[in-house]
Amino acid sequence: VRKVLIVDDSRLLQTRLMESLLEVDNDMIICQAFNCKEAMELFSSLEPETVILDLELPDGSGINLLRKFKEDNPGVNVIIFTNYATNEFKKSCMDLCAIDFIDKSNFLSLINTMISLKLPQN
């Protein structure tokens, strides 16, 4: 069973993401955080393999969360999914070892990244 944490302040987007991910892989536990505080609490208790992370959250920065997640668990897969898909943000996130940086307008790309994580590694 794969454990996934979605961190985004949009309930509509969270619901759409969860439904799409479960269609692709129903053997998944998905938890949702709507701000940095909830994300840190769930990250500690869930110990997810993958985090889908927005950069702009009501109580802080997704970049700071990415840094903290990687400090706590260097092997966690963090996918940045944001409306702020600038080259500067992308470079910062990739330097912090995010595995992908996806503009929210490219929903299908996120699903494809999640599918590729499910495939066995050779």
C-alpha positions in Angstrom: 0.0 0.0 0.0 1.4 3.4 -1.1 1.0 6.3 1.3 0.5 9.7 -0.3 0.1 13.1 1.3 -1.5 15.9 -0.7 -0.7 19.4 0.6 -2.8 22.1 -1.0 -5.3 24.7 0.3 -7.9 24.1 -2.4 -10.5 21.5 -1.3 -11.7 21.2 -4.9 -8.3 20.4 -6.2 -7.6 17.9 -3.3 -10.9 16.1 -4.1 -10.1 16.0 -7.9 -6.5 14.7 -7.2 -7.7 12.1 -4.8 -10.3 10.7 -7.1 -7.9 10.7 -10.1 -5.1 9.0 -8.1 -7.5 6.3 -6.8 -8.7 5.6 -10.3 -5.1 4.9 -11.3 -4.1 2.9 -8.1 -6.8 2.0 -5.6 -4.1 0.4 -3.3 -3.2 3.8 -1.9 -3.7 5.6 1.4 -4.2 9.3 0.7 -4.1 12.0 3.4 -4.9 15.6 2.9 -3.4 18.7 4.5 -4.6 22.2 3.8 -1.7 24.1 5.4 1.8 23.8 6.7 0.9 22.9 10.3 -1.4 20.0 9.2 1.2 18.9 6.6 4.0 18.6 9.3 1.7 16.6 11.6 0.5 14.2 8.9 4.0 13.8 7.5 5.3 12.6 10.9 2.3 10.3 11.6 1.7 8.9 8.0 5.4 8.6 6.9 4.3 8.9 3.2 6.4 7.6 0.3 5.1 10.5 -1.9 4.0 14.1 -1.2 2.2 16.3 -3.7 3.0 19.8 -2.5 1.7 23.3 -3.4 4.1 26.2 -2.9 1.7 28.8 -1.6 -0.1 27.8 1.6 -2.1 30.0 4.0 0.4 29.7 6.8 3.7 29.4 5.0 5.8 28.3 2.1 5.8 24.9 0.4 9.6 25.4 -0.3 10.2 25.4 3.5 8.0 22.3 3.8 10.0 20.6 1.0 13.2 21.4 2.9 11.9 20.0 6.2 10.4 16.8 4.6 13.8 16.1 2.9 15.6 16.7 6.2 13.3 14.3 8.0 13.2 11.7 5.3 15.6 12.1 2.4 14.0 9.2 0.4 10.5 10.8 0.3 9.3 11.6 -3.3 8.1 15.2 -3.3 6.2 16.5 -6.4 5.7 20.2 -6.6 2.2 21.0 -8.1 1.7 24.8 -8.3 0.3 27.8 -10.0 3.7 29.5 -9.5 5.7 27.5 -12.1 8.5 30.0 -12.6 12.0 28.9 -13.5 13.3 30.4 -10.2 10.9 28.3 -8.1 11.6 25.3 -10.2 15.3 25.6 -9.7 14.9 26.1 -5.9 12.7 23.0 -5.6 14.9 20.8 -7.8 18.0 21.9 -5.9 16.1 20.6 -2.8 15.6 17.3 -4.5 11.9 17.5 -5.5 11.4 14.7 -8.1 9.2 16.8 -10.3 7.8 20.4 -10.7 4.5 20.6 -12.4 2.2 23.5 -13.3 -1.3 23.0 -12.0 -2.6 23.6 -15.6 -0.9 20.3 -16.5 -2.9 17.9 -14.4 -2.2 14.9 -16.7 1.5 15.3 -16.2 1.0 14.8 -12.4 -1.0 11.6 -13.0 1.7 10.4 -15.3 4.4 11.1 -12.7 2.4 9.2 -10.1 2.0 6.2 -12.5 5.7 6.1 -13.1 6.4 6.0 -9.4 4.2 2.9 -9.2 6.2 1.0 -11.8 8.9 -1.4 -10.5 12.4 0.1 -10.6 14.9 -2.0 -12.5 
